């Protein structure tokens, strides 16, 4: 089965595993997905991720993070820029997710980064997703 929006697939798999209270989730690998997972680890939304080579494209195994009492750390994930409607933002108009409590993942000419980093480096790009 061909998936047209691989980032939405990544976010949906994480959202579903979170709501089902799974320890980890496996996602088909790509360089963009690896950099999104690295941002999630750096920002503290997931514990860690590992790339398992299977001879084809590989699999990313994301270990999810919960607070005490099995409450998911990620309360919301939203895909912003879709294949049918791309959303771009410059450095001045960079979105703030929940007034700074969440993060926006931005794909820029200097790689994938958070909205905070993009504002600091004064570069714009495509707004991929909101996470809070």
C-alpha positions in Angstrom: 0.0 0.0 0.0 1.4 3.4 -1.0 1.2 6.1 1.7 1.0 9.6 0.2 1.6 11.6 3.4 4.3 9.8 5.4 4.6 12.5 8.1 0.8 12.2 8.8 1.3 8.4 9.1 4.2 9.0 11.6 2.0 11.3 13.7 -1.0 9.0 13.5 1.0 6.0 14.6 2.4 7.9 17.6 -1.0 9.2 18.5 -2.6 5.8 18.3 0.1 4.1 20.3 -0.1 6.9 22.9 -3.9 6.5 23.3 -3.5 2.7 23.5 -0.7 3.1 26.1 1.8 1.1 24.2 5.5 1.2 25.3 6.8 1.7 21.8 5.7 2.0 18.1 7.4 0.9 14.9 7.4 3.2 11.9 8.9 2.8 8.4 12.2 4.8 8.3 13.1 7.9 6.2 15.6 10.7 6.9 12.8 13.2 7.5 11.1 10.9 10.0 14.4 10.4 11.8 15.0 14.1 12.2 11.4 14.6 13.4 11.9 11.8 16.0 15.2 13.4 17.0 13.3 16.7 17.7 10.7 14.8 19.8 13.5 13.2 21.9 15.4 16.6 22.3 12.2 18.3 23.4 11.3 15.5 25.8 8.1 14.2 24.2 9.4 10.7 23.7 12.1 8.7 25.6 14.2 7.6 22.6 14.2 6.1 19.1 16.3 3.5 17.4 16.7 2.7 13.7 16.5 -1.0 12.9 18.0 -2.0 9.6 16.0 -4.6 7.8 17.8 -4.7 4.4 15.1 -2.5 2.8 14.3 1.0 4.1 14.6 0.2 7.8 12.3 0.7 10.7 12.2 3.4 13.4 11.3 2.1 16.9 10.0 5.0 19.0 9.9 4.5 22.8 7.0 6.5 24.1 7.1 8.6 27.3 4.5 8.6 30.1 4.2 10.5 33.4 3.5 8.6 36.6 0.0 7.0 36.3 0.4 6.2 32.6 -0.6 9.7 31.4 1.0 10.3 27.9 3.5 13.2 27.7 2.2 14.1 24.2 -1.3 15.4 24.6 -1.8 16.5 21.0 -0.3 16.1 17.5 -1.5 18.0 14.5 -0.3 17.9 10.9 -0.3 21.4 9.5 1.2 21.4 6.0 -0.4 18.6 3.9 0.4 17.5 0.3 -2.7 19.2 -1.0 -2.1 22.5 0.9 1.4 23.4 1.8 1.8 26.0 4.7 4.9 28.1 4.8 5.9 30.7 7.3 8.7 33.3 7.5 10.7 34.0 10.7 8.6 36.9 11.8 5.2 35.1 11.5 6.4 31.8 12.9 3.5 30.1 14.8 3.6 29.7 18.6 1.8 26.5 19.7 -0.3 27.0 22.8 1.5 30.3 23.5 4.9 28.7 23.7 3.9 25.5 25.6 4.0 23.3 22.5 6.4 23.1 19.5 6.0 23.5 15.8 8.2 21.4 13.6 9.5 23.4 10.7 11.3 22.1 7.6 13.8 24.8 6.6 16.7 25.1 4.1 19.0 24.3 7.1 17.2 21.1 8.1 14.2 20.2 10.3 14.0 22.2 13.5 11.6 23.6 16.1 9.9 27.0 15.7 12.1 28.4 18.5 15.3 27.5 16.6 14.0 28.8 13.3 13.1 32.1 15.0 16.5 32.3 16.6 18.3 31.6 13.3 15.9 34.0 11.6 14.8 31.6 8.8 11.4 30.4 7.6 10.1 27.2 6.1 7.3 24.7 5.8 5.3 24.2 9.0 5.1 20.4 9.2 3.3 19.7 12.5 2.3 21.1 15.9 3.0 19.0 19.1 1.9 19.8 22.6 
